[in-house]
């Protein structure tokens, strides 16, 4: 909750557990004591840095989602998609960021939109 000039603003944010559930997250414990976090779908930070993050769910986002979902349902493996750099299996955030680079200018545009929105909110 944010209070600016007697106006109250609410930010609905997911808990870490909710993000884990929605993204199909696994915590893989290795023998050396390290824990690797992998997920079937990109976590919020990876999505925010992707070329698909335009501030709304576009037809390109829907096509990407349906293609990934179909590959998962058909059991198409990581090896099958090596040439496309798309694992179609649980991936780390770093792997997701590499897999989601479609339009490199989108990330810069969204940062500018966010900055403009913050400026507008703090102006009032």
C-alpha positions as a Python dict, from the first residue, in 0.01 Angstrom:
ca = {
    (1, 'X'): (0, 0, 0),
    (2, 'X'): (132, 343, -96),
    (3, 'X'): (-3, 675, 34),
    (4, 'X'): (68, 983, -181),
    (5, 'X'): (-100, 1317, -110),
    (6, 'X'): (-384, 1153, 83),
    (7, 'X'): (-443, 907, -201),
    (8, 'X'): (-402, 539, -124),
    (9, 'X'): (-264, 310, -392),
    (10, 'X'): (-256, -70, -368),
    (11, 'X'): (-5, -298, -532),
    (12, 'X'): (-118, -656, -566),
    (13, 'X'): (198, -859, -548),
    (14, 'X'): (233, -1236, -544),
    (15, 'X'): (413, -1408, -258),
    (16, 'X'): (722, -1615, -336),
    (17, 'X'): (520, -1933, -274),
    (18, 'X'): (253, -1820, -522),
    (19, 'X'): (519, -1744, -785),
    (20, 'X'): (677, -2086, -725),
    (21, 'X'): (340, -2256, -771),
    (22, 'X'): (239, -2063, -1084),
    (23, 'X'): (578, -2106, -1253),
    (24, 'X'): (615, -2476, -1167),
    (25, 'X'): (931, -2415, -965),
    (26, 'X'): (1157, -2689, -831),
    (27, 'X'): (1440, -2650, -581),
    (28, 'X'): (1701, -2906, -686),
    (29, 'X'): (1942, -2994, -404),
    (30, 'X'): (2282, -3112, -528),
    (31, 'X'): (2531, -3330, -340),
    (32, 'X'): (2772, -3036, -304),
    (33, 'X'): (2511, -2846, -98),
    (34, 'X'): (2410, -2606, -375),
    (35, 'X'): (2044, -2553, -456),
    (36, 'X'): (1943, -2489, -816),
    (37, 'X'): (1609, -2318, -882),
    (38, 'X'): (1441, -2431, -1204),
    (39, 'X'): (1090, -2370, -1334),
    (40, 'X'): (864, -2483, -1617),
    (41, 'X'): (768, -2120, -1689),
    (42, 'X'): (975, -1802, -1657),
    (43, 'X'): (976, -1637, -1315),
    (44, 'X'): (884, -1266, -1295),
    (45, 'X'): (1240, -1129, -1323),
    (46, 'X'): (1316, -1337, -1631),
    (47, 'X'): (985, -1236, -1789),
    (48, 'X'): (1040, -867, -1708),
    (49, 'X'): (1377, -877, -1888),
    (50, 'X'): (1237, -1060, -2190),
    (51, 'X'): (1149, -935, -2535),
    (52, 'X'): (792, -1051, -2478),
    (53, 'X'): (727, -814, -2185),
    (54, 'X'): (531, -534, -2352),
    (55, 'X'): (308, -453, -2058),
    (56, 'X'): (23, -666, -2192),
    (57, 'X'): (-36, -1021, -2317),
    (58, 'X'): (14, -993, -2694),
    (59, 'X'): (-60, -1240, -2972),
    (60, 'X'): (316, -1310, -2984),
    (61, 'X'): (307, -1399, -2612),
    (62, 'X'): (11, -1629, -2671),
    (63, 'X'): (184, -1803, -2964),
    (64, 'X'): (501, -1852, -2757),
    (65, 'X'): (299, -1990, -2464),
    (66, 'X'): (95, -2231, -2678),
    (67, 'X'): (409, -2356, -2854),
    (68, 'X'): (588, -2421, -2523),
    (69, 'X'): (280, -2586, -2373),
    (70, 'X'): (238, -2815, -2674),
    (71, 'X'): (606, -2917, -2659),
    (72, 'X'): (578, -2992, -2286),
    (73, 'X'): (261, -3196, -2340),
    (74, 'X'): (424, -3393, -2623),
    (75, 'X'): (738, -3453, -2417),
    (76, 'X'): (971, -3282, -2664),
    (77, 'X'): (1306, -3278, -2489),
    (78, 'X'): (1582, -3024, -2439),
    (79, 'X'): (1804, -3207, -2690),
    (80, 'X'): (1537, -3175, -2961),
    (81, 'X'): (1541, -2796, -2925),
    (82, 'X'): (1914, -2735, -2878),
    (83, 'X'): (1935, -2540, -3203),
    (84, 'X'): (1662, -2299, -3086),
    (85, 'X'): (1808, -2249, -2736),
    (86, 'X'): (1465, -2335, -2594),
    (87, 'X'): (1475, -2617, -2341),
    (88, 'X'): (1107, -2712, -2311),
    (89, 'X'): (1191, -2845, -1968),
    (90, 'X'): (1245, -2669, -1636),
    (91, 'X'): (1513, -2399, -1670),
    (92, 'X'): (1707, -2167, -1442),
    (93, 'X'): (1644, -1791, -1454),
    (94, 'X'): (1963, -1747, -1656),
    (95, 'X'): (1845, -2004, -1911),
    (96, 'X'): (1502, -1837, -1929),
    (97, 'X'): (1659, -1496, -1989),
    (98, 'X'): (1864, -1641, -2276),
    (99, 'X'): (1561, -1820, -2419),
    (100, 'X'): (1330, -1516, -2411),
    (101, 'X'): (1536, -1267, -2614),
    (102, 'X'): (1300, -1195, -2902),
    (103, 'X'): (1302, -819, -2947),
    (104, 'X'): (1597, -665, -2763),
    (105, 'X'): (1448, -314, -2780),
    (106, 'X'): (1142, -416, -2577),
    (107, 'X'): (1330, -424, -2246),
    (108, 'X'): (1462, -67, -2294),
    (109, 'X'): (1117, 54, -2399),
    (110, 'X'): (954, -99, -2088),
    (111, 'X'): (1217, 62, -1861),
    (112, 'X'): (1134, 400, -2018),
    (113, 'X'): (760, 340, -1973),
    (114, 'X'): (816, 247, -1606),
    (115, 'X'): (1026, 561, -1550),
    (116, 'X'): (762, 781, -1714),
    (117, 'X'): (487, 624, -1500),
    (118, 'X'): (689, 678, -1181),
    (119, 'X'): (749, 1040, -1279),
    (120, 'X'): (381, 1093, -1336),
    (121, 'X'): (281, 933, -1004),
    (122, 'X'): (535, 1135, -804),
    (123, 'X'): (438, 1457, -986),
    (124, 'X'): (83, 1440, -852),
}
